[in-house]
Amino acid sequence: MTLWDELVGQEPAIAQMKAAAVPGSSAMTHAWLITGPPGSGRSTLAHAFAAELVGAGDSEEAWRQVLSGAHPDVSILSTNKVTITIEEVRALVAFSYFSPSASDYRVVVIEDADRMTERTSNVLLKALEEPPPQTVWILCAPSTADVLPTIRSRTRTIVLQVPSPEQVAQLISRREGLDGDLALRAATEAQSHIGMATRLATDEAARARRSTSMDLVLGVTTVSGAVRTAAKLLELATEDATALGERTDQEERDALLTSLGVAPGGAVPSALRSQVKSLEEDQKRRKTRNLRDALDRILVDVMSILRDVLMVQVNTGLSFINVTHGPAIEERAAATSPEMTLAALDATREARERIAHNSPPLLVLEALLISLSPAVKGRV
């Protein structure tokens, strides 16, 4: 199995990338921008294309080399921090000017290119304006609007679609060996986000946290209840973010100490403490991003609840995303109007923007939940 098999519902994009990878193809260019909603497979497509360019073919060993970062002609920058630093991009630009050593191309992949600041993007721009021969840049971002126009104009754009829940469920069932009904429920609740659907399908604690957060939101009826619920949602988001990073943090620390020659549980020499401190700072920044992502996931789930409520109110007959919360959704639909639900969707979208711009999360959640309370809506 190759990475191409991990992509679902993206046949046009796969065909375009495979055609470009054929030696001598006129469809090839020096820079690509892969866009698509979160969880659609942007990074997977970028990795698959990179492996194809360096001649991985059907060799599983070559695919593993590319993914692990061991291939000498492929460099992949993925970040769990809030932003990509200018030093990281400068290192990639320096890498891009070396000639390939084991294949026809030198490939540089930047996941989450939307996390580059303008100053960092300008460093990359110079490399795109004067591309080294046989170097291919692959950038990933949610949309073309998330990168500078000057960078966008120097890349060829590939747009990914949102796969259907059924396609995502089939992928998860095949890859994880899970029950089809569980995989479909996870894919539906994750709204076809492959990574989140996989987590919901394989992690019972994650499913429980999501269910609890939806119960809390649907149970808000008063201002005081909204304030209490906001604190509980922040607590759930913190638990979710901690669960994601806790094991990785310890593994990274152990690997660093081993590479520095420090025995497990041993004292860190003063000469090496700066490296350990640098790792801890990176992990702290990652925790900040993980918390933001966890809060955003909760808000996306809130929007899915409101979507279900609106479907009932306008009598579309469409299936629920949150099937397990059907009775509570019906109750809220009866207690509010379609206009109130649309206003609530706008308020949730605004809350997501505030979280992304580093507003205090507790205040954002309190303001949102108060506005969602039917008691408050009834007085407006």
C-alpha positions in Angstrom: 0.0 0.0 0.0 1.2 3.5 -0.9 0.2 6.9 0.3 -2.0 7.3 -2.9 -4.2 4.6 -1.3 -4.7 6.8 1.8 -6.5 9.5 -0.2 -10.2 9.2 -0.7 -12.5 11.3 -3.0 -9.5 13.1 -4.6 -9.2 11.2 -7.9 -8.9 14.4 -10.1 -6.1 15.8 -7.9 -4.3 12.4 -7.8 -4.5 12.1 -11.6 -3.1 15.6 -12.1 -0.2 15.0 -9.7 0.7 11.6 -11.2 0.7 13.0 -14.7 3.1 15.8 -13.6 5.4 13.2 -12.0 6.0 11.4 -15.3 9.5 12.2 -16.5 9.5 14.9 -19.2 5.9 15.9 -18.5 4.8 19.4 -19.6 2.5 19.4 -16.6 5.4 19.7 -14.2 6.3 22.9 -12.5 8.7 24.0 -9.8 6.2 25.0 -7.1 2.8 23.6 -6.1 0.1 24.9 -3.7 -2.2 22.2 -2.4 -5.4 23.6 -0.8 -8.4 22.0 0.8 -10.3 21.9 4.1 -8.7 20.5 7.2 -8.7 16.7 7.1 -9.1 16.4 3.3 -5.6 14.9 2.9 -3.4 17.9 1.9 -0.3 16.6 3.6 -0.9 13.0 2.5 -1.1 14.2 -1.2 2.1 16.3 -0.7 4.0 13.3 0.7 2.7 11.0 -2.0 3.7 13.4 -4.7 7.2 13.9 -3.1 7.7 10.2 -3.0 6.6 9.8 -6.6 9.1 12.5 -7.7 12.0 10.8 -6.0 11.2 7.5 -7.6 9.6 5.6 -4.8 7.2 3.8 -7.1 5.7 0.8 -5.4 8.6 0.3 -3.0 7.3 0.4 0.5 10.8 1.0 1.8 11.1 4.1 -0.3 7.8 5.4 1.0 8.8 4.8 4.6 12.1 6.7 3.9 10.2 9.7 2.6 7.7 9.7 5.6 10.4 9.3 8.2 12.5 12.1 6.8 15.4 9.7 6.0 15.3 10.3 2.2 18.3 12.5 1.3 16.4 14.4 -1.4 13.2 15.2 0.5 12.7 17.7 3.3 9.3 17.9 5.1 8.5 20.8 7.4 5.5 20.1 9.7 4.8 22.2 12.7 2.8 21.8 15.9 3.6 25.4 16.9 1.4 28.4 16.3 3.7 29.8 13.5 6.5 28.6 11.3 9.7 30.4 12.2 11.9 32.3 9.8 14.9 30.1 10.8 13.0 27.0 9.7 12.3 28.4 6.3 15.8 29.7 5.8 17.1 26.1 6.5 14.7 24.8 3.8 15.8 27.4 1.3 19.5 26.4 1.9 18.5 22.7 1.5 16.8 23.5 -1.8 20.0 24.8 -3.4 21.8 21.5 -3.2 21.7 19.2 -6.1 19.7 15.9 -5.7 21.9 13.0 -4.7 19.8 9.9 -5.1 17.0 10.9 -7.6 16.0 13.4 -10.3 14.5 16.0 -7.9 15.1 17.7 -4.6 11.6 18.1 -3.0 10.7 20.5 -0.2 7.3 20.1 1.5 5.8 22.8 3.8 2.7 21.7 5.6 0.6 24.4 7.1 2.1 27.1 4.9 -0.6 29.4 6.2 1.3 29.6 9.5 4.1 31.6 7.9 4.2 35.2 8.9 4.6 37.8 6.1 8.3 38.2 6.9 8.8 34.5 6.8 6.9 34.2 3.5 9.2 36.8 1.9 12.2 34.6 2.7 10.5 31.7 0.8 9.4 34.1 -2.0 13.0 34.7 -3.1 13.5 30.9 -3.6 10.3 30.7 -5.6 11.3 33.7 -7.8 14.7 32.2 -8.7 14.1 28.4 -8.3 17.1 26.2 -8.3 17.1 23.6 -11.1 15.6 20.2 -10.2 14.0 21.5 -7.0 10.3 21.2 -6.4 8.4 23.1 -3.6 5.1 21.8 -2.3 3.1 24.0 0.0 -0.1 23.1 1.8 -2.8 25.5 3.1 -6.5 25.6 3.7 -7.1 28.0 0.8 -5.3 30.2 -1.6 -6.3 33.2 0.5 -4.1 31.9 3.3 -0.8 32.6 1.6 0.6 35.8 0.2 -0.6 36.8 -3.3 3.1 36.9 -4.5 3.6 33.3 -3.4 0.2 32.2 -4.8 1.1 33.7 -8.2 4.3 31.6 -8.4 2.7 28.2 -7.7 0.3 25.9 -9.4 -2.8 25.3 -7.3 -4.4 21.9 -6.6 -7.8 22.1 -4.9 -9.0 19.1 -2.8 -12.6 18.3 -2.2 -14.3 17.2 1.0 -14.7 13.4 0.8 -18.0 11.9 1.7 -18.5 10.3 5.2 -18.9 6.9 3.5 -15.6 7.2 1.7 -13.8 8.2 5.0 -15.5 5.4 6.9 -14.3 2.8 4.3 -10.7 4.2 4.6 -10.8 3.9 8.4 -12.3 0.5 8.4 -9.7 -0.8 6.0 -6.8 0.9 7.7 -7.7 0.3 11.3 -9.8 -2.9 11.0 -12.8 -1.3 12.7 -16.5 -2.0 12.6 -18.1 -0.2 9.7 -20.9 1.4 11.7 -18.5 2.8 14.2 -16.3 4.2 11.4 -19.3 5.7 9.7 -20.5 7.4 12.9 -17.0 8.8 13.5 -16.7 10.0 9.9 -20.1 11.7 10.1 -19.4 13.4 13.4 -16.0 14.5 12.2 -17.6 15.9 9.1 -15.2 13.9 6.9 -12.1 15.2 8.6 -9.9 12.1 8.1 -7.6 12.6 11.1 -10.4 13.5 13.5 -12.6 10.7 12.3 -9.7 8.2 12.9 -9.3 9.6 16.4 -13.0 9.4 17.2 -13.1 5.8 15.9 -10.1 4.6 17.7 -10.1 6.6 21.0 -13.1 6.0 23.3 -12.0 8.9 25.6 -12.1 11.3 22.6 -15.6 10.1 21.8 -16.7 10.6 25.4 -15.3 14.2 25.5 -17.1 15.1 22.3 -20.4 13.7 23.5 -20.0 15.5 26.9 -19.3 18.8 25.3 -22.4 18.5 23.0 -24.5 17.6 26.0 -23.2 20.7 27.8 -23.9 23.0 24.9 -27.4 21.7 24.3 -28.2 22.0 28.1 -27.5 25.7 28.3 -30.8 27.6 29.1 -29.7 30.4 31.4 -26.9 33.0 31.6 -25.5 31.4 34.8 -25.6 28.0 33.1 -23.8 29.4 30.1 -20.9 30.7 32.3 -20.6 27.4 34.1 -20.7 25.5 30.8 -18.0 27.7 29.3 -15.6 26.8 32.2 -16.4 23.1 31.7 -15.8 23.3 27.9 -12.5 24.9 28.5 -11.6 22.1 30.9 -12.6 19.5 28.3 -10.5 21.3 25.6 -7.5 21.4 27.9 -7.9 17.6 28.6 -8.1 16.9 24.9 -5.0 19.0 24.1 -3.1 17.4 27.0 -4.0 13.9 25.8 -2.7 14.7 22.3 0.7 16.1 23.5 1.6 14.3 26.8 3.0 11.1 25.3 4.7 12.9 22.5 6.4 15.4 24.9 7.9 12.5 27.0 9.0 10.6 23.9 10.7 13.7 22.5 12.5 14.4 25.8 13.7 10.8 26.2 14.9 10.7 22.6 16.8 14.0 23.1 18.5 12.9 26.3 19.5 9.6 24.7 21.0 11.4 21.7 22.9 13.6 24.2 24.2 10.6 26.0 22.2 11.2 29.2 21.0 8.0 30.9 17.2 7.7 31.7 16.5 9.5 34.9 20.0 10.9 35.1 20.9 14.6 35.8 21.3 16.8 32.8 24.8 18.4 32.6 24.7 22.2 32.7 26.3 22.3 29.2 23.4 20.5 27.7 20.6 22.3 29.6 20.1 24.9 26.9 19.1 22.1 24.4 16.6 20.6 26.8 15.2 24.1 27.5 14.8 24.8 23.8 12.8 21.5 23.5 10.6 22.5 26.4 9.9 25.9 24.8 8.9 24.2 21.6 6.6 21.9 23.5 5.1 24.8 25.3 4.3 26.5 22.0 2.8 23.2 20.7 0.6 23.0 23.8 -0.7 26.5 22.9 -1.6 25.4 19.4 -3.1 22.1 20.6 -5.4 24.0 23.0 -6.5 26.4 20.2 -7.1 23.4 17.9 -9.1 21.6 20.6 -11.2 24.7 21.2 -11.8 25.1 17.5 -12.9 21.5 17.2 -15.5 22.1 20.0 -16.8 25.2 18.1 -17.0 23.2 14.8 -19.0 20.6 16.7 -21.3 23.4 18.0 -21.8 24.5 14.5 -22.8 20.9 13.5 -25.4 20.9 16.3 -26.8 24.2 15.1 -26.8 22.9 11.5 -28.9 19.9 12.7 -31.3 22.2 14.6 -31.7 24.4 11.4 -32.4 21.3 9.3 -35.3 20.4 11.6 -36.6 24.0 11.7 -36.7 24.3 7.9 -37.8 20.7 7.4 -35.2 19.6 4.9 -35.4 15.9 5.7 -31.6 15.7 5.7 -29.9 13.3 8.1 -28.4 14.5 11.4 -24.6 14.8 11.9 -25.2 14.2 15.6 -27.6 11.3 15.5 -27.0 10.4 19.2 -28.3 13.8 20.3 -31.5 13.7 18.2 -34.0 14.4 21.0 -32.1 17.4 22.4 -31.8 18.8 18.9 -35.5 18.4 18.3 -36.2 20.2 21.6 -33.9 23.1 20.8 -35.4 23.4 17.3 -38.9 23.7 18.9 -37.6 26.3 21.4 -36.0 28.6 18.9 -36.6 30.0 15.4 -34.5 29.6 12.2 -33.5 33.3 12.5 -32.1 32.6 16.0 -30.3 29.6 14.8 -28.7 31.5 11.9 -27.6 34.2 14.3 -26.1 31.5 16.6 -24.1 30.1 13.6 -22.8 33.6 13.0 -21.8 34.0 16.6 -20.0 30.7 16.6 -18.1 31.6 13.5 -17.1 34.9 15.2 -16.0 32.9 18.2 -13.7 30.8 16.1 -12.1 33.9 14.6 -11.6 35.3 18.1 -9.9 32.1 19.3 -7.6 32.2 16.2 -6.6 35.8 17.1 -5.6 34.8 20.6 -8.6 36.2 22.5 -9.0 34.8 26.1 -10.7 31.5 25.5 -12.9 31.5 28.6 -14.3 35.0 27.8 -14.9 33.9 24.2 -16.8 30.8 25.3 -18.8 32.7 27.9 -19.9 35.3 25.3 -20.8 32.6 22.8 -22.8 30.4 25.1 -24.7 33.4 26.6 -25.7 34.4 23.1 -26.8 30.8 22.4 -29.0 30.6 25.5 -32.7 30.4 24.5 -33.5 32.6 27.5 -31.3 35.4 26.2 -32.5 35.0 22.6 -36.1 35.2 23.8 -35.4 38.7 25.2 -33.7 40.0 22.1 
